[in-house]
Amino acid sequence: MSGLQSYLRLFDDQRSLLESHSCAALNGHRDEARSFLAGVDFPHRKTERYRNTDAAALFAGNYATDFTRTLDALRPGDDRGCTVPHLPTVPVHVINDVVVPPVGEVQLPEGVQLLTLCQAAAEHPEWLERYYDRAAHHEPANQHKHADREERDVVTRLNTLFVQDGLLIHVAAGVRMERTVQVVLRSRSDVDLLSHRRLLIVAEAGASVNVLVCEHADGTCRYLTTQVTEIYAGEDAAVSVYTL
């Protein structure tokens, strides 16, 4: 059994649990991803974007998964080291692949929403219908290939298969988000852990937003994370994404 096929068996065995801690908007994309992944394996070094990465070796590790999406409460000081001098930010914390509810009310300009994907599915289902997995579904395995090719990026489709929630940053038409949205990604576990993150950024026509992503890992455990970011900018919109 290939390395990827073992993940498909894990999905088949745990699908009911996985989907019960997700939402229909994400669950509806799993069958297509499962069908595609059944006929492929992890990319090798001859694949352009994996020329310097042995994906099969990375995913061969013995990683735990947490489909019940449990986590400790956000502890004071978890954002330490993320402060950028003279840069006003709106922080959003993600531990492993769980978006942590903010402590207290977050003041956002009218027209700016920071939601989990499943919150958005309940409150604004049209947003996910229009944007979720639209670009990622056509992500080519090799960057020079056209999106109409049949070859797709395996790790991106694996993320779609397993992801249970994610973060949506939505800026309405004509709204300028002055403060930077700071997405603090933190891996935390008592065992080696595999997690799957998803970030969806939408700036409607004439909108603008800056996003700063920083990553941290606690302890000495090993962490492996698949992460897919989809960005959609309407006419005359501006989206800037920075990573630390």
C-alpha positions in Angstrom: 0.0 0.0 0.0 1.4 3.4 -1.0 1.9 6.2 1.5 -1.0 8.1 0.1 -3.3 5.1 0.1 -2.8 4.7 3.8 -4.2 8.3 4.2 -7.2 7.4 2.1 -7.8 4.4 4.3 -7.6 6.7 7.4 -10.1 9.0 5.7 -12.5 6.1 4.9 -12.2 4.8 8.5 -12.7 8.1 10.2 -14.9 9.9 7.7 -18.0 9.9 9.9 -16.1 11.5 12.8 -14.3 13.9 10.6 -17.5 15.2 8.9 -19.4 15.4 12.2 -16.9 18.0 13.4 -17.0 20.0 10.1 -19.9 21.4 8.0 -21.7 20.5 4.8 -20.0 23.3 2.8 -16.6 21.6 3.3 -17.9 18.0 3.4 -19.4 18.4 -0.1 -15.9 18.7 -1.7 -14.5 15.5 -0.2 -15.9 13.0 -2.7 -14.2 14.7 -5.6 -10.9 14.9 -3.7 -11.1 11.2 -2.7 -11.8 10.2 -6.2 -8.8 12.1 -7.6 -6.4 10.9 -4.9 -7.4 7.2 -5.5 -5.4 7.2 -8.7 -2.2 9.0 -7.7 0.5 9.0 -5.1 2.6 11.7 -3.3 4.6 13.8 -5.7 8.3 13.0 -6.4 11.2 15.3 -7.0 10.6 15.3 -10.7 7.5 17.3 -10.0 8.5 20.9 -10.4 7.2 22.4 -7.2 8.5 19.4 -5.1 12.0 19.5 -6.6 13.5 20.2 -3.2 10.9 18.3 -1.1 10.5 14.6 -0.5 6.7 14.7 0.1 6.5 10.9 0.5 9.1 10.8 3.2 7.5 13.7 5.1 4.1 12.0 5.1 5.6 8.7 6.0 6.0 9.8 9.6 3.9 8.4 12.4 1.7 11.5 13.1 -1.4 11.6 15.3 -4.6 13.3 14.1 -7.3 15.0 16.1 -10.6 14.9 14.2 -12.5 15.9 17.4 -10.8 19.3 17.2 -10.0 19.6 20.9 -7.5 22.2 22.2 -6.4 23.9 25.3 -7.7 27.4 25.9 -5.5 30.2 24.4 -3.0 31.0 27.1 -1.8 34.5 27.9 1.4 35.3 26.1 0.7 33.0 23.1 1.1 36.0 20.8 4.5 36.9 22.3 7.1 37.4 19.6 4.5 38.4 17.0 4.3 42.1 17.8 5.5 44.2 14.9 6.5 47.7 16.1 4.3 50.6 14.9 2.0 48.2 13.1 -1.6 48.2 14.4 -3.1 44.7 13.9 -6.2 42.6 14.5 -4.9 39.3 15.8 -6.5 35.9 14.9 -5.1 32.8 16.6 -5.2 29.4 15.1 -3.9 26.5 17.2 -3.1 23.5 15.1 -6.0 23.8 12.7 -8.6 25.3 15.1 -9.5 29.0 14.9 -9.5 30.2 18.5 -12.5 32.4 19.4 -11.3 35.9 20.3 -11.2 37.0 24.0 -13.6 39.9 24.2 -15.2 41.8 21.3 -13.1 42.6 18.3 -13.8 46.0 16.8 -13.8 45.7 13.0 -14.8 48.3 10.4 -18.3 47.8 8.9 -17.9 45.5 6.0 -15.0 43.5 7.4 -15.7 40.0 8.7 -13.4 37.4 10.3 -15.2 34.1 10.4 -14.4 30.4 10.5 -15.4 28.7 7.3 -18.2 26.9 9.0 -19.5 30.1 10.6 -19.5 31.6 7.1 -21.3 28.6 5.7 -24.1 29.2 8.2 -24.2 33.0 8.0 -23.1 33.7 4.4 -23.3 30.4 2.4 -23.1 32.2 -0.9 -19.5 33.2 0.0 -18.3 29.6 0.3 -20.4 28.5 -2.7 -18.7 31.2 -4.8 -15.1 31.0 -3.5 -14.2 27.9 -1.5 -12.0 25.5 -3.4 -12.5 27.3 -6.7 -8.9 28.1 -7.2 -7.5 25.2 -5.1 -9.5 22.7 -7.1 -7.5 23.7 -10.2 -4.1 24.0 -8.6 -1.7 22.4 -11.1 1.0 20.0 -9.9 3.5 21.9 -12.0 3.4 25.7 -12.0 4.0 26.1 -15.7 1.0 23.9 -16.6 -2.4 25.4 -17.5 -5.2 25.0 -15.1 -7.2 23.0 -17.6 -4.8 20.0 -17.3 -5.9 16.9 -15.5 -2.8 16.8 -13.3 -3.5 18.4 -9.9 -1.5 19.1 -6.8 -1.8 16.1 -4.6 -1.1 17.8 -1.2 -3.7 20.5 -2.0 -6.3 17.9 -2.7 -5.3 16.0 0.4 -6.0 19.2 2.4 -9.4 19.4 0.8 -10.1 15.8 1.8 -9.2 16.3 5.5 -9.7 20.0 6.3 -12.6 20.5 8.8 -12.7 24.3 9.1 -10.6 27.3 8.4 -10.5 31.1 8.5 -12.3 33.5 6.2 -11.3 37.1 5.8 -13.9 38.9 3.9 -13.8 42.6 3.0 -16.9 44.1 1.4 -16.8 46.2 -1.8 -15.2 49.6 -1.3 -14.0 49.0 2.2 -10.4 49.7 3.2 -9.2 47.7 6.2 -6.7 50.0 7.8 -5.3 47.7 10.4 -3.4 44.6 9.4 -5.1 41.2 10.0 -2.5 39.2 11.8 -3.0 35.4 11.6 -1.0 33.7 14.3 -0.6 30.0 13.5 0.6 27.9 16.4 1.3 24.1 16.5 0.8 22.6 20.0 0.6 19.0 21.0 1.9 16.4 23.4 2.5 14.0 20.5 3.7 14.3 16.9 0.7 15.8 15.0 -0.7 16.2 11.5 -3.1 19.1 10.9 -4.8 20.7 8.0 -5.3 24.5 7.7 -7.3 26.5 5.3 -7.2 30.3 4.8 -9.7 32.1 2.4 -9.2 35.8 1.7 -11.8 37.7 -0.3 -11.6 41.4 -1.1 -14.6 42.5 -3.2 -14.4 45.2 -5.8 -12.5 48.3 -4.6 -11.6 46.8 -1.2 -8.2 46.5 0.4 -6.7 44.4 3.1 -3.2 43.5 4.4 -2.7 40.1 6.1 0.4 39.1 8.1 0.9 35.4 8.8 3.3 34.2 11.5 4.0 30.7 12.5 5.1 29.2 15.8 5.6 25.7 17.3 5.5 24.7 21.0 7.5 22.0 22.6 9.7 19.4 21.0 7.1 17.3 19.1 7.2 17.1 15.3 4.4 18.8 13.4 3.3 18.4 9.8 0.7 20.7 8.4 -0.9 21.0 5.0 -2.0 24.6 4.4 -4.0 26.0 1.5 -4.5 29.7 1.0 -7.0 31.0 -1.5 -7.1 34.7 -2.4 -9.7 36.4 -4.5 -9.5 40.1 -5.3 -12.3 41.9 -7.2 -11.9 44.7 -9.7 -9.6 47.4 -8.3 -9.2 45.5 -5.0 -5.8 45.1 -3.3 -4.7 42.2 -1.1 -1.2 42.0 0.4 -0.1 38.9 2.3 3.2 38.8 4.3 4.7 35.9 6.3 7.1 35.9 9.2 
